[in-house]
Structures are given as C-alpha cells and as structure tokens.
Amino acid sequence: MERLLLKRLLEWKNSPYRKPLILKGVRQVGKTWILKEFGKLYYENIAYFNFDENEEYKQFFETTKNVDRILQNLMLASGQKIMPEKTFIIFDEVQECPKAINSMKYFCENAPQYHIACAGSLLGISLAKPSSFPVGKVNFMQVDPMTFTEFLLASGDENLAEYLNKVDTIEPIPDAFFNPLYEKLKMYYVTGGMPESVRMWTEERDVSAVQEVLSGIINAYERDFAKYPDVNEFPKISMIWKSIPSQLARENKKFIYKAVKEGARAREYENALQWLVDARLVHKIYRSSAPGLPMSAYDDLSAFKIYLVDVGLLRRLSQLAPTAFGEGNRLFTEFKGALTENFVLQILITQFEVIPRYWNQNNPPYEVDFLIQRENDIFPVEIKSGVNTTSRSLKKFKELFPDQVKLRIRFSLDNLKLDDDVLNIPLFMVDQTDRLIDIALEYRRLH
C-alpha cells in the first residue's frame, strides 16, 4: 500500500510550527497503519499506546498534567523507550481517553521536542463535544478512503498512475491508457477505497473476500451507532444509514426524512443525522441558491443530499452484486448513477478545502450536481454516468450566472477535452481535477 498522506506527514514532522497531531478518519480507513508506517520510515523507534486494548494507560492522565511524568509512567508500564525527536509516539483509540486528548495542550506548550500523533475512530464525535479540547494546540489531518490513484499503485499499475500524473494538456487520452483505466475504475467501484478491501482484491484477486470485508466494516459501523449517549437515537441513526441507498436511487437525490420512516419529521431525526456527519460516515451537501462567496452564505439549510464516505461501502450497503459490473456501462448507470456521484464527491472532498454544494431549480427542473470552490472561483460540476453528455443544466447555470462561470466541468465516460468553456474529464481522472482546471484556465487565458 502506498498512501499519499505520508508526504503530508513528512511536512508535519519537518515543520518548525509542528504541534501534536490528531489524525481523523472513519474506522478501518487505515489511520493506525499510516502512523506506524510513517514511524518505521522516519524515526528510530515507535512508542505505541492503544487506549482500547490497555485501559490501565488511562490512569496516567487522570492524576497529572506533567508531560514528563506521563511519559515516565507510560515507558515503565510498556517497556518502550521514548526519546525526544527520535521516537514517534502514537496514541491510538484516543477517543477512549478524553484526558489524553486534553494532554495535547501540555505536550504542545511544555514538551514540543516530543513527536506525538493521536488517532481514533469516532474522533469527530469526541471533538464535537466542547469538553476541554486543546483548541489551537494541535494539528489536524483527515484520512480518507484510498483515492483511485492509490488504488492503481496498490494494484501494481504504477505506469497508469504515472501517466495520469503527467498529463499536462487537455487532449484525448490514447486508447492504450483509456481502456485499462476504464476497467480499473469499474473494479474500484467494487472494492471502494477501504484499505482492507483493496488489499483483498490487489493481493488475493478474491471478490467474495472483498464482499466479506465490506460487510464486516459496515457491521462495525453499525455497532458504533450504539455508542450514542442517548439510547433512543440508536435506532434513528440506524434507519437513516440504511435509507441512504434508496435516497440516492431517486431521480431527485435531495434527502427526505419520510424516506427514513413514514411520517418522520426533521426535528426528530436531526441529531441522529448530525451524529453520522460528525463521525464522517456520511457527507452532507447543501443546496446553494447561487455561486457566491462565502459559499455557506448561500446555503439552503432545509435542502441537502447525503452521500456515503466510500463508494465500495455504498455498493455493498445497496446489495449490488459485483457480477453485474461486467456488463458494459451498467455499473456507472446503476441506480441513477448514484455510485458515480458518490465516487466523484468522495474524491473531490480530498482536493478542495470547502465542502462542495449542489444547485437546482424546480420549474422547469434543472440541477447541477456539485459546485466546487477553488481559490475564489466557483465551478459548476455535472456528472454523467454514460457517454450521452448533453448538459442542459450546465447551460442553464451559465445563462443565469454568466459573470461567475469561468469554466464548466463535466465528468463522464467521454474522453478528456475542452469544448469552449466545458471541460470534460473522464471519470478515472477525478483525482486530477484541481490540476486539470488549472491547465484549462491557462489555455483559455492564452487563446
């Protein structure tokens, strides 16, 4: 496995402004693996402490805020040595010990010579609680599912990954690359980006093992729902989660509480939905009334769409069998292209700081799947699951907001091209979106 986040971790290690690091991400997305791999590559040794496996470690944080004493106790208890600068300290499942999260403040202020990183699932939930959190005293990094590029590297297709990274003009991708990339993308829809699922495919070539891994991950998430402090919310979280495939299977993918349960009202289910968002198991994408800045000022808070953290998990939760995907484009068009939208969103979120929005109007109906903000520009994005790519909604959007639209973006199974101001990006190049927008804007500026 090669994770591109390792580069960012190295920047963190070498930064003069380095603070203790908190790595956020859903269960089984590879946080522990990344930290241990990074420790092996760049430190003399690793001191690893798991608060779920060794509950006794929690006591060392109850009685003192003195970092040296805490480390002394941890060293004695675990037999691991800890040296400033040379040891990489990992606190895992840190959500089980809120006092350890709080101690990051003292590591930052009193012992900056120690390199320390924390990881844990449901950290988004712990951090959403206002209990003495070390504000301003930690660095954050988000671990998302593996991107398509990382999937190619794991599959031994370095040549394809390298080719994509080197594309520097907007012109069609030759068939010799296009066809294998298209096939690999189909496989990514089956495995998704969860490392264990990818490993089962790339090392074992075993689709039934992929199915099993994804089921196991979904079961682990569903067990986590029970950790909600209010027992009454547990079934609600579960019902929202299970309703996601049917919500995305509709033509209009706007989230409807009634699809969760007949007669359900927003206020009964809001907290349950927010739990899933905080846990980052789902992404909540608001409807935007216009492409203005800041984007949040134009949010319609009553209208939003919900997507899953990973396309492979969505496929599994929807109970779509991998066998269907040998048949032409069926995979991309399956339940109204929901897998494709989920895939595109999951990758865009890793590239742009501001979470995307969507835009629509009802009479007559037009919908732009996503709006992305890149620096101070907003770009409308349309997603076509096949090769039939007329873009009524992109056209309408430009008519309504002519001055705000520098470039319109369409993801489809068509080849890479620029038609006037419409940039068509093949779905397997979503990882390159940021770079391709740059190339296209520069080309338009010069011509």
Helices and strands as residue ranges (DSSP letters): H 5-14, E 21-24, H 31-42, E 45-50, G 55-58, H 59-62, H 67-78, E 87-92, G 94-96, H 98-110, E 115-119, H 123-128, E 139-142, H 148-154, H 158-166, H 175-191, H 195-204, H 207-225, H 233-248, G 257-259, H 266-278, E 282-288, G 295-298, E 299-308, H 311-317, G 322-326, H 330-351, E 357-361, E 366-374, E 377-383, H 392-400, G 402-404, E 408-412, E 417-419, E 422-426, G 427-432, H 433-446
